Amino acid sequence: MRHPILSGSGYKLYILILLIVTLIHGSVLYFYYGFTIEIAISDSFTYNSFFGVLAPGLWYIVTFASLSKDELSLAGTHFGAAVITVFMWTSLASFILGLIFVGNGSYKEFLEDSYIWRLIIGVLYYSITVLIFYLIKYYQDMQERLSRELELQNLLKDSELRMLKSQINPHFIFNSLNSISALTISKSESAREMVIKLSDFLRYSLGKDSVEMNTLEQEIQNVSLYLDIEKVRFGSKLNFQKTVDDNCLKVKVPNLILQPLFENAIKYGVYESIDQVTIELKCEEEEGLLKILITNNFDKEAMPVKGEGIGLDNVRKRLSLVFGRNDLLEVSKSDDLFSVTMIIPVNQEPDEEN
């Protein structure tokens, strides 16, 4: 555990406090007891400098005599340490001052008469120092616990993000392989084209898997590859339109965040409809927020009654983990239009404490 005086810049405050106590001590001897300035300075400097040397060692007693120990053991440890420290400090300082002012009878008499009071003041010094060290130790323990908890939270968040992202590619790959399997019987050329596009898509998405944030432009390119693959299966039944402001393209968004939304539109819109379905992507930046709107029409009579599925839930959880907010995804459905609105804070760094 870091020493509050011997490590860092704590020694500066410690020296300042010693100087203030030394000044007060000397002032009392000079103005109240009437000793000469030489005696007042010597007495004050000797006593307080000796304590200044001994006091840092009390930190190790504090760390040893942890508050988690039983009260009797704690009291015994500090009683013994106080007796040794105060007696050694007071006796050594008095002995040296007695040698320095050996010819000054009045001051030597003062040293003898004030010895008991110096012991009492020494106990007070010890108690105050130990109390301050315990407060510092408590603060350091608390900071270390908070640091460990934060590190654990970050590890858990990173683990959950990786788990959520790992759900994306297998889900899409299984659908694509099933489509290729069906196409090999009826449309072998289409199946071959889909295999090539799937290869390109996987090369891109797997290459980005270790990256937490991509530009929106990269994500749209990724989605375009995905839609090219799906168009092999659905043909003119699938129509894609996009209206994206240029200033949106360089904004950083969580990687693979758009793909589940388009998978959702394909699964619950295109797949269930016999008519053409248009998936539309719109994006604009307003007041520091990137607003991404994805809509698709659907056949309300053919649309089965189902939940939102893993895709939307995946996106919602990832946005919450990355940005520390739960209001970044909104889903709405009218008679024949399904809409997903995603909000990305433009100037906010990914959350590290959540």
C-alpha positions in Angstrom: 0.0 0.0 0.0 1.3 3.4 -1.0 3.0 5.4 1.9 1.2 8.8 2.2 4.4 10.6 3.1 7.3 8.8 1.5 5.6 8.3 -1.9 4.3 10.9 -4.2 4.1 14.5 -3.2 2.6 13.9 0.3 5.9 14.9 1.9 5.4 18.5 0.9 2.2 18.8 3.0 3.9 16.9 5.8 6.9 19.3 5.9 4.5 22.3 5.8 2.6 20.9 8.8 5.8 20.3 10.7 7.0 23.8 10.1 3.7 25.3 11.3 3.8 23.2 14.5 7.4 24.1 15.1 6.6 27.8 14.7 3.8 27.5 17.2 5.9 25.6 19.6 8.8 28.1 19.4 6.4 31.1 19.7 4.9 29.7 23.0 8.4 29.3 24.5 9.5 32.8 23.4 6.4 34.9 24.1 4.8 32.9 27.0 7.8 31.5 28.9 10.2 34.3 28.0 13.1 32.1 26.8 15.6 33.6 24.3 15.0 33.2 20.6 17.9 30.7 20.5 16.5 28.5 23.2 12.9 28.7 21.7 14.1 27.8 18.2 16.4 25.0 19.4 13.8 23.4 21.7 11.0 23.6 19.1 13.2 22.4 16.2 14.7 19.5 18.1 11.5 18.1 19.4 9.5 18.5 16.2 12.2 17.4 13.8 12.7 14.2 15.9 9.0 13.5 15.7 9.1 14.3 12.0 11.6 11.5 11.5 9.7 9.0 13.7 6.2 9.7 12.5 6.4 8.1 9.0 7.3 4.8 10.7 3.9 4.8 12.4 2.3 4.2 9.0 3.7 0.6 9.1 2.2 0.1 12.5 -1.2 1.3 11.2 -1.0 -1.1 8.2 -0.1 -3.9 10.6 -2.7 -3.1 13.3 -5.6 -3.3 10.9 -9.0 -2.3 12.0 -10.2 -5.7 11.2 -8.2 -7.1 14.2 -10.0 -7.6 17.5 -10.1 -4.5 19.8 -7.8 -5.9 22.5 -5.1 -6.8 20.0 -5.5 -3.4 18.4 -5.3 -1.5 21.7 -2.3 -3.6 22.8 -0.4 -2.9 19.6 -0.9 0.8 19.8 -0.2 1.0 23.5 3.2 -0.7 23.1 4.0 1.4 20.0 3.0 4.6 21.7 5.1 3.9 24.8 8.2 3.1 22.8 7.8 6.0 20.3 6.9 8.7 22.8 9.5 7.7 25.4 12.3 7.4 22.9 11.4 10.6 21.2 11.0 12.7 24.4 14.0 11.3 26.2 16.4 11.6 23.2 15.3 15.2 22.5 15.6 16.2 26.2 19.0 14.6 26.4 20.4 16.4 23.4 18.9 19.8 24.5 20.4 19.2 28.0 23.8 18.8 26.4 23.4 21.9 24.2 22.3 24.2 27.0 24.3 22.4 29.8 25.3 25.8 31.4 21.7 27.2 31.4 20.3 26.2 34.8 16.9 27.7 34.4 16.3 26.0 31.0 17.5 22.6 32.4 15.1 23.0 35.3 12.4 23.7 32.7 13.2 20.6 30.8 12.9 18.5 33.9 9.7 20.1 35.1 8.0 19.8 31.6 9.1 16.2 31.0 5.7 14.8 32.0 3.8 17.3 29.9 6.0 16.5 27.0 5.2 12.8 27.4 1.5 13.7 27.4 1.9 16.0 24.3 3.8 13.1 22.7 0.9 10.8 23.3 -1.4 13.4 21.7 0.9 13.7 18.7 1.0 9.9 18.3 -2.8 9.7 18.6 -3.4 12.4 16.0 -0.9 11.0 13.6 -2.3 7.4 13.9 -5.8 8.7 13.4 -4.8 10.6 10.2 -3.0 7.5 8.9 -6.1 5.3 9.5 -8.2 7.8 7.6 -5.7 7.8 4.8 -5.6 4.0 4.8 -9.4 3.8 4.8 -9.5 6.2 1.8 -6.8 4.2 -0.1 -8.6 0.9 0.6 -11.9 2.4 -0.7 -10.1 3.7 -3.8 -8.6 0.3 -4.4 -12.0 -1.4 -4.0 -13.6 1.1 -6.4 -10.8 0.5 -8.9 -11.2 -3.3 -8.7 -14.9 -3.0 -9.1 -14.6 -0.7 -12.1 -12.1 -3.1 -13.7 -14.4 -6.0 -13.1 -17.3 -4.0 -14.5 -15.3 -3.2 -17.6 -14.3 -6.8 -18.0 -17.9 -7.9 -17.7 -19.0 -5.2 -20.1 -16.4 -6.3 -22.6 -17.3 -9.9 -22.2 -21.0 -9.2 -22.7 -20.3 -7.0 -25.8 -18.2 -9.9 -27.3 -21.0 -12.3 -26.5 -23.6 -10.1 -28.2 -21.5 -9.5 -31.3 -20.8 -13.3 -31.5 -24.5 -13.8 -31.9 -24.7 -11.8 -35.1 -22.5 -13.6 -37.6 -23.7 -17.2 -36.9 -27.4 -16.1 -37.1 -26.8 -14.6 -40.5 -24.6 -17.4 -41.8 -27.1 -20.1 -41.0 -29.8 -18.1 -42.9 -27.5 -17.7 -45.9 -26.4 -21.3 -46.0 -30.0 -22.4 -45.9 -30.7 -20.0 -48.8 -27.7 -21.4 -50.8 -28.9 -24.9 -50.1 -32.3 -24.1 -51.6 -30.8 -22.3 -54.6 -28.5 -25.1 -55.6 -31.5 -27.1 -56.7 -33.5 -24.5 -58.6 -30.9 -21.7 -59.4 -27.4 -23.0 -59.4 -25.9 -19.8 -60.9 -27.6 -17.7 -58.2 -26.3 -20.1 -55.6 -22.7 -19.6 -57.0 -23.2 -15.8 -56.9 -24.4 -15.9 -53.4 -21.4 -18.0 -52.2 -19.0 -15.4 -53.7 -20.9 -12.5 -52.1 -21.1 -14.3 -48.8 -17.3 -14.9 -48.9 -16.8 -11.1 -49.4 -19.1 -10.2 -46.6 -17.5 -12.6 -44.1 -14.0 -11.4 -45.1 -15.2 -7.8 -44.2 -17.2 -8.6 -41.1 -14.7 -11.0 -39.5 -11.9 -8.5 -40.2 -13.8 -5.9 -38.2 -14.8 -8.2 -35.4 -12.0 -7.0 -33.1 -12.8 -3.3 -33.7 -15.2 -1.7 -31.3 -16.2 1.4 -33.3 -16.4 1.9 -37.1 -17.6 4.9 -39.2 -21.2 4.9 -40.3 -19.9 4.8 -43.9 -18.1 1.4 -43.2 -21.2 0.1 -41.6 -23.4 1.1 -44.6 -20.9 -0.7 -46.9 -21.2 -3.8 -44.7 -25.0 -3.6 -44.9 -24.8 -3.2 -48.7 -22.9 -6.4 -48.9 -25.5 -8.1 -46.8 -28.3 -6.8 -48.9 -26.5 -7.9 -52.1 -26.5 -11.4 -50.7 -30.2 -11.3 -49.9 -31.1 -9.8 -53.3 -29.8 -13.0 -54.9 -32.5 -14.9 -52.9 -35.3 -12.4 -53.1 -34.6 -10.5 -56.4 -36.8 -7.5 -57.2 -38.9 -8.3 -54.2 -36.3 -6.5 -52.1 -35.7 -2.8 -52.7 -33.2 -0.7 -50.8 -33.1 3.1 -50.6 -30.9 5.4 -48.5 -30.7 9.1 -47.7 -27.7 9.8 -45.6 -26.2 13.3 -45.0 -22.5 13.5 -45.8 -21.6 14.7 -42.3 -23.0 11.5 -40.9 -20.7 9.2 -42.7 -17.6 9.8 -40.6 -19.4 9.5 -37.2 -18.2 6.5 -35.2 -20.8 3.9 -34.4 -20.5 0.4 -32.7 -19.4 -2.1 -35.3 -22.0 -4.4 -36.9 -24.8 -2.4 -35.2 -26.8 -1.9 -38.4 -26.8 -5.5 -39.7 -29.3 -6.9 -37.1 -31.7 -4.2 -37.9 -31.7 -5.1 -41.6 -31.9 -8.8 -40.8 -35.0 -8.0 -38.8 -36.5 -6.1 -41.7 -35.7 -9.0 -44.1 -37.1 -11.6 -41.7 -40.3 -9.9 -40.7 -40.9 -7.8 -43.9 -39.4 -9.2 -47.1 -39.6 -12.9 -46.1 -43.3 -12.8 -45.1 -44.5 -10.6 -48.0 -45.6 -11.5 -51.5 -45.2 -7.9 -52.7 -42.1 -5.7 -53.1 -40.8 -4.5 -49.8 -38.7 -1.3 -49.6 -36.2 -1.0 -46.8 -35.2 2.7 -46.4 -32.3 4.1 -44.4 -32.2 7.7 -43.4 -29.6 9.5 -41.3 -29.1 13.0 -40.2 -27.2 14.8 -37.4 -29.1 17.0 -35.0 -27.8 18.8 -31.9 -24.9 16.4 -31.3 -27.0 13.3 -32.0 -26.9 10.9 -35.0 -30.4 9.9 -35.8 -30.7 6.7 -37.9 -34.1 5.7 -39.2 -34.7 2.3 -40.8 -38.2 1.6 -42.1 -39.8 -1.2 -44.1 -43.3 -1.9 -45.3 -44.8 -5.3 -44.7 -47.9 -7.3 -45.5 -50.0 -7.0 -42.3 -52.1 -10.0 -43.2 -49.2 -12.3 -43.8 -47.1 -10.9 -40.9 -47.1 -13.5 -38.1 -47.6 -12.3 -34.6 -44.0 -12.6 -33.2 -41.8 -10.7 -30.7 -38.9 -8.4 -31.7 -36.5 -11.3 -31.7 -32.8 -11.5 -30.9 -31.7 -8.8 -33.4 -33.4 -5.7 -31.9 -32.7 -6.9 -28.3 -29.1 -7.4 -29.3 -28.8 -3.8 -30.6 -30.5 -2.3 -27.6 -28.2 -4.1 -25.2 -25.1 -3.1 -27.1 -26.1 0.5 -27.2 -26.8 0.5 -23.5 -23.4 -1.1 -22.7 -21.4 1.2 -25.1 -23.0 4.5 -24.2 -24.5 3.9 -20.8 -28.0 4.9 -21.9 -31.2 2.9 -22.3 -33.1 5.3 -24.6 -31.1 5.0 -27.8 -33.4 2.6 -29.7 -37.1 3.1 -30.4 -39.3 0.7 -32.3 -42.7 1.6 -33.7 -45.2 -0.1 -36.0 -48.2 1.3 -37.9 -50.7 -0.5 -40.2 -48.1 -1.4 -42.9 -44.9 0.3 -41.8 -42.3 -0.9 -39.3 -39.7 1.7 -38.1 -36.6 1.5 -36.0 -35.0 4.8 -34.8 -31.4 4.5 -33.4 -29.7 7.4 -31.7 -25.9 7.7 -31.5 -24.4 10.4 -29.3 -21.8 12.1 -31.7 -19.5 13.7 -29.1 -19.8 11.1 -26.4 -17.0 8.6 -25.9 -18.0 5.0 -25.3 -18.9 4.7 -21.6 -16.1 3.2 -19.4 -17.8 3.1 -16.0 -21.0 1.6 -16.9 
